[in-house]
Amino acid sequence: MRKSILLFAAMAVALLASVGYLLVLPIDSARGDATLPSGFVRSPVVGGLTDPVDMEFAPDGRLFVAEQAGKLYIVKPDGTLAKFLDISSKVDSTGERGLMAVAFDPNFSTNHYVYLDYTRAATATAPVHNRVARVTASGDRAVAGSEKLIFRLNDQDDTHHMGGAIDFGKNGKLYVATGDNVGGSTQTLGNLLGKMLRINKNGTIPTNNPFYAATSGSNRAIWALGLRNPFKFAVQPDTGTIFINDVGENAWEEINRNEKGADYGWNVHEGVANDPPYVDPIFSYAHDGDLATTGCSITGGAFYNPATAQFPAEYEGGYFFADFCSGWIRVLDPSTGKARGFATGLENPVDLEVSRGGGLYYLTRGATPSVSKIRYTGS
């Protein structure tokens, strides 16, 4: 059976150890008052959200927040929300489907392109499927009629395990993380399920992708395989290193280093297996029922390499990551492979981002969905 992290509160403790999806119903959690290390403080940024799933800073510093049902907002300096886009009429948001991620073109300052990953509702000519699309921004609004299909993903038979994260690498290529859609074969190059994809920003496929010669059509976009539900990944600004957060099944949550041609082992292995040629995660943590010390669903991740570092030096270059149902944030030292605690008591965190000014932002999806900021005020 698969573990589930979105259940009614009365059932959560009893069922989290035995069943397994990611975004269906928010746990009615009492969390929300974050406990932080000495010298750090939390401040609210914006509330009033409904089922948020992703946030991203635009190159110009504006913070965008996506709701699962298909609305994309800009957080204004006064703490209000400006609606940038509403594609809810096109989106199927059943289960874990929906508007899953937003990313910005490396040349956003000149072309104003905004990229979306969402589940397209069935039409008379096409079944439900995930897709990457592009819209053009004009100020705080998307230009009407500017949506362009960039890359069509697999049809969706099940309503769970979408993956859905997208972001540009340092090389200017667009990476797309896809889930296994519950039971989809990730150990084949014959579909796009449970994969990390790499495409050009216009939707064409780079000829130096690792499986380009061995596949055809859209499958040439496969960069790596063997993932279960890579809900989030993050790109380190200076090095271009990508860490993939892969939601596990019954035993392990994983952080994988994105590597050309890698097979991360699902659904043959989960966690560290020491079984070449499968590539083990660089870090994993177990769920043993004690959610205060372990967890059950890895969600957001962010490298701490801002333009202006605000946190103490020991955090620079660290990788912050969150667990949805345990309500904590931890930080991984990539050089040692060891993680330590950072924040607890959060209300179902789903995403993390670091601003240019060095603040750590976290997005929650509990009883009171919101964006909050953690900053350092110590000496």
Number of C-alpha atoms within 10 A of each C-alpha: 9 15 20 23 28 23 19 14 14 10 11 17 16 11 18 24 22 15 14 22 23 27 24 18 17 23 21 18 19 14 16 19 11 19 15 16 12 9 12 15 15 17 12 13 18 19 17 10 18 17 20 25 26 28 28 23 19 20 14 9 11 14 18 21 24 27 22 26 25 21 20 27 21 23 22 15 11 8 13 14 18 14 16 20 19 17 13 18 11 17 23 23 21 16 17 24 28 28 30 28 27 27 22 21 21 22 11 15 12 8 11 17 21 19 24 25 26 29 30 26 19 14 9 5 5 10 14 19 19 26 20 22 20 22 19 19 18 12 9 15 16 20 14 11 8 12 16 13 14 19 21 15 20 16 18 21 12 17 20 21 28 30 32 29 26 27 26 22 19 16 8 14 20 23 23 28 31 29 27 26 23 20 13 19 20 27 19 14 19 15 19 25 34 33 30 28 24 27 24 16 19 14 18 14 22 14 12 11 18 18 18 18 10 9 15 12 9 20 20 26 30 29 25 24 28 26 31 31 30 29 31 30 28 26 20 19 16 10 9 13 15 22 24 26 32 31 29 28 24 20 17 22 26 26 24 23 19 19 16 15 14 20 20 32 24 21 17 11 15 24 25 18 14 10 10 9 10 18 20 23 22 18 19 22 20 19 19 14 16 13 18 12 13 18 25 30 32 32 27 27 29 26 26 25 20 20 12 11 17 19 20 11 9 8 17 16 20 20 20 25 28 29 27 28 30 24 25 26 26 17 22 21 16 15 8 8 10 12 18 11 14 16 18 21 19 26 28 30 29 28 28 27 25 23 21 18 13 20 21 23 23 26 28 27 26 27 17 20 21 23 25 19 19 20 17 17 11 10 5
